[in-house]
C-alpha cells in the first residue's frame, strides 16, 4: 500500500541560517523522498530566502506579502499537494524519523502533535526564545490538557482544513489553538 503524500509547510521571515538547517534535516528523512514535498513560504523577508531554497530539490517556494505566520501557513495550504499537512518552523530541526512518526500518528487520528525541543545559537536564547521555551510553547500541556498542538510540530489530514477552515489571520498568536 502506497504511503500518503505529505506537504511540509514552513513559514519563514529573515532566518536563512536556521532555515538551511531545517531543510537539511528534511532532506534526510526516513520517509520515502518521493512521498513528500516541502513548501517554504517567504513572509516578506529581506534576506535571500530563495538562495537557500534553491540548494534543495523537492522544495516549493512561494511568497506571502501580508505579514504573519498564520497568513503564511494559509498560503502554504493553498499550494500544498499533500493529503497530509505537516507544519514546522524555520528555526526547527526535525529528527530523521519526524515525517514517518507523524504519518504513523495519523493512522488513527485527524491531527497529531509531537515534542518540541529547544536549542539556541551558542546556547544563548534571545529574550523571546527564552520566554517561548519556558512559558509559551508547552506542547505536552497543549496536547494533554487543551487538545491542540503548536504548529512548530503538527500533522493534520488536509481534509481537516476543508472541514474547519484555514488559520485565523487576525490573531497575532495562538492561531493553532483557535
N, C-alpha and C positions, 0 to 999 in steps of 0.2 A: 504494500500500500504506500502510495507516494505521500511524503510528508508535506504539511501545509506550507504555502509560500508566506514568508514573513517580511514585513516592511518595518525597518528600524527608523524611527523619526528622531532627529537630533536638531533642536533649535540652537543657534549659536549667535553670539554677539561679541566680537573682538576677543577671541580666545584661541588663536591659531595654534599655539603650542599644545594646549591640552586637547584641542580637537584632534590634532595629529595623533596623540597617544590613544585617544578613544577609537579613532579609525583603525589604527594598527591593531588594537585588541579585537575589533570587529572583523578584521581581515583574517584572523587565525581562529575563528570559531570552529568548534567540533561539528556544528550543524552543517549540513551539506551546502556548500557555497552557491550551488545553482538554485537553492530554495529560499534565498533571501536577497533583499536589496537594502541599501542604506540611503535614507533621504535626509540630506543636510539642508536646513532652512536658514539662510543668511537673514538675520533680522536687523539689517541696516548697519552692518559692521563697517568700520573704516579700515580695518586690517584686511589683508589679501586672503580671505577665506577660500576663494576659488583656486588659488595656487596650491593650497593644502589638499583640497578635494581632488584636484586633477592627478595627484600622486596615487590615487586608489581606484582600482576598477570597481564596477558594480555600485557606484555611488551616483545617486540622482541629486543634482544641485538645483535649488530653487531659491527664490527671494520672497521676503515678506516685508514690505515697506513700513507697515504700521507696527510700531514698536510694541513688544510684549511677548513673553514666551508662549502664552496660550494662543495668541494670534498666529505665531509662527507654527505651533503644533497643528492648528487648524489648516494652515497652508500645506503642511506635510501630509495631512489626511487627504487633501484634495488630489495630490499626485501619487499617493501610495497605492501600489497594486496588490499588496498582500491581503490575504484573508485573515491574517493575524497582524496586529499592530503592536510593536514593541517601542516603548519610549525610554530614552535615556538622555543625558545631558552631555554637552561638550566637555565638561570637566569630570566626567565619569570614565572609569576604565573597567569595562565588563570582563569578568573572568572568561576563560576559553570555552566553558560549557554554558554560558549565560543563555544563549538562544535555545539550546537543546533543553535546558531546565525549564525555561519559560514556556516553551511549547508543551512539554510534558505536564506542567501545572495546569494548562488549559484543557487537558483531556477530559476533565470533569468540572470545569468552571467557565464562567463568562469572562472574568478578569482575574489576574494574579499579580501579586507584587512580591518583590524579593528584597533581601537585605541590602542596605546601603552602608558601605564602609568608607569613612572619610580619610583622605590622605591630603597632605598640604605640601606645597612647594617649600623645600628646606625645613619641613616640619614646623613652619610658622604660618598659621592661618591668619587671613585678614580678619578684621572685626566681624564682617558679615559671615564669613565661613565659620568662625568660631561660634557665633550665635546659632547658625543653622545646625551645626553638629551637636551642640549642647541642648538646644531648646526647641528647634523647629522641625527638622527632618528626622522624625522618630518613627520610622517605617513600621516597626513591630507594634507599637502602640496604635498607629493608624489602622493597621490591618485587624488586630485583635479587638480593639475597643470601639473604633469608629467606622469600621467596614469600608475603608478605601485605601488606596496606595498612592504614594507620591510618584510623579512622573519621572523621577530620576531612575526608577527601575519598575516599570509597569508594563504588563502584557494584557491585551484585550482582543477579542474577536472583533473584526471590523464591523460586524453586524450590530455590536453594542452601540456604536456611534449612530448607526442608522435608526436605532430604536430610541435612544435618549438625546441625540443631538451632539453638536460639537461642544468644545470648551467655551465657557462664558468669557469673552474677551474684555468685558467691563471690569472684571476682577483683577486687581494687581497681583494677587497671590491666592492660593488655595482653590484655584480653578479645578484642580484634580479632585479635591474633596467635593466640590459642587457637582 
